[in-house]
Each structure stands twice: as C-alpha cells, then as structure tokens.
Amino acid sequence: MEQILYISTVSPSEMVNLNAILAVARRNNSANDITGLLMFNGKRFLQVLEGPSEAIDATFERIRRDPRHRGQVLLARKTIPQREFGDWSMGFRDGAHEDGGAVYETICAKVADANPNLRAELTAFARQI
Ligand SMILES: Cc1cc2nc3c(=O)[nH]c(=O)nc-3n(C[C@H](O)[C@H](O)[C@H](O)COP(=O)(O)O)c2cc1C
C-alpha cells in the first residue's frame, strides 16, 4: 500500500468546478481501491492518495496531466502498512463554507493517526483554509 502527498496551484484561466473534480475522483477512486483527501484554499490544492502502488501511479499520472492545475509537487511518497484515510474515496475541504470549524475538526480527527510530519503539514494547510 502506497501513500502520496502533493500540492499544486489552480490554473489561472480555469473556472474550476470542484464538484466535477470530486465526482470523477470519487468514482474512479472507488473503482481503483484508492482513498484520500483533497483540500483547496482557492489557490492551492493539497491531496493525499493511498492505495495499491500501480493504481496510485496511474491515478497520479492522470492528475499530473490535468490542465486545471499546474506546478504539481510531490511532497511525500511512502509505503504504509494500512490506510490513514480508509473510509474516504476522496474527503474534501475548502474555505467556502461557514461550517469550516466543524470540517477542520473532522480533518484533525482524520489525520490524528497519520505520522507526525504528515499530520503537521495537513493541519497547517487545513487551518489556513
Ligand atoms: C486537484 C485535482 C485532483 C484530482 N483528484 C483525482 C483523484 O483523486 N482521482 C481521479 O481519478 N482523478 C482525479 N482528478 C481528475 C483527473 O485529473 C482526471 O481528470 C480524471 O482522473 C480522468 O478521469 P476519466 O478518464 O474517468 O474522465 C483530479 C483533478 C484535479 C485537478
């Protein structure tokens, strides 16, 4: 089981339809045995993907080529003994909702079991959006 973490920047010319991205991500990820988390702060994306190694490679290859974002930087890749986002085909957070506090709490709970470095990175990002 592999886990990757990357960040990217939304393409300036794109009117991003997050619902469309999420719908496709959730459909494909369920079919490919992939779980994870996507965060968006209006400018940057941060995504964690975990699942079988080949499925992660194929999925990240598609995501990399997606013109809706650019400057994709892989921050971490590691083998994990078990999933850290096991019940999310793709959890999501952005800054557009007033219930942000509750979602932030949910994310903190979700990442509580992640390794300390990853947890720090994710909660710092979540706090900012
Ligand atoms: C920020 C971002 C995150 C994405 N995350 C996923 C993902 O987790 N899984 C996925 O299959 N596609 C994801 N996509 C969409 C892919 O880039 C690609 O459009 C899609 O996988 C193509 O699927 P299709 O061939 O079934 O249309 C993401 C796109 C963006 C811009």
The ligand as a Tripos MOL2 file, in Angstrom:
@<TRIPOS>MOLECULE
LIG
   31    33     1     0     0
SMALL
NO_CHARGES

@<TRIPOS>ATOM
      1 C1         -6.8020   18.7860   -7.9850 C.3       1 LIG1
      2 C2         -7.2850   17.5720   -8.7240 C.ar      1 LIG1
      3 C3         -7.4540   16.3830   -8.0290 C.ar      1 LIG1
      4 C4         -7.8910   15.2350   -8.6920 C.ar      1 LIG1
      5 N1         -8.0300   14.0620   -8.0000 N.ar      1 LIG1
      6 C5         -8.3820   12.9410   -8.6570 C.ar      1 LIG1
      7 C6         -8.4580   11.6990   -7.9730 C.ar      1 LIG1
      8 O1         -8.2520   11.5930   -6.7570 O.2       1 LIG1
      9 N2         -8.7920   10.6020   -8.6960 N.ar      1 LIG1
     10 C7         -9.0430   10.6560  -10.0300 C.ar      1 LIG1
     11 O2         -9.3260    9.6230  -10.6270 O.2       1 LIG1
     12 N3         -8.9990   11.8230  -10.6950 N.ar      1 LIG1
     13 C8         -8.6800   12.9670  -10.0470 C.ar      1 LIG1
     14 N4         -8.6260   14.1490  -10.7320 N.ar      1 LIG1
     15 C9         -9.0830   14.1800  -12.1370 C.3       1 LIG1
     16 C10        -8.0060   13.6820  -13.0810 C.3       1 LIG1
     17 O3         -7.0790   14.7010  -13.3280 O.3       1 LIG1
     18 C11        -8.6460   13.2370  -14.4200 C.3       1 LIG1
     19 O4         -9.3770   14.3080  -14.9740 O.3       1 LIG1
     20 C12        -9.5700   12.0730  -14.2400 C.3       1 LIG1
     21 O5         -8.9750   11.0790  -13.4480 O.3       1 LIG1
     22 C13        -9.9460   11.4870  -15.5970 C.3       1 LIG1
     23 O6        -10.8910   10.5000  -15.3690 O.3       1 LIG1
     24 P1        -11.7620    9.8780  -16.5600 P.3       1 LIG1
     25 O7        -10.7650    9.3600  -17.5630 O.co2     1 LIG1
     26 O8        -12.5730    8.8140  -15.9090 O.co2     1 LIG1
     27 O9        -12.6010   11.0190  -17.0960 O.co2     1 LIG1
     28 C14        -8.1860   15.3060  -10.0890 C.ar      1 LIG1
     29 C15        -8.0130   16.5150  -10.7590 C.ar      1 LIG1
     30 C16        -7.5700   17.6430  -10.1030 C.ar      1 LIG1
     31 C17        -7.4020   18.9270  -10.8570 C.3       1 LIG1
@<TRIPOS>BOND
     1     1     2 1
     2     2     3 ar
     3     2    30 ar
     4     3     4 ar
     5     4     5 ar
     6     4    28 ar
     7     5     6 ar
     8     6     7 ar
     9     6    13 1
    10     7     8 2
    11     7     9 ar
    12     9    10 ar
    13    10    11 2
    14    10    12 ar
    15    12    13 ar
    16    13    14 ar
    17    14    15 1
    18    14    28 ar
    19    15    16 1
    20    16    17 1
    21    16    18 1
    22    18    19 1
    23    18    20 1
    24    20    21 1
    25    20    22 1
    26    22    23 1
    27    23    24 1
    28    24    25 2
    29    24    26 1
    30    24    27 1
    31    28    29 ar
    32    29    30 ar
    33    30    31 1
@<TRIPOS>SUBSTRUCTURE
     1 LIG1         1 GROUP 0 **** ****
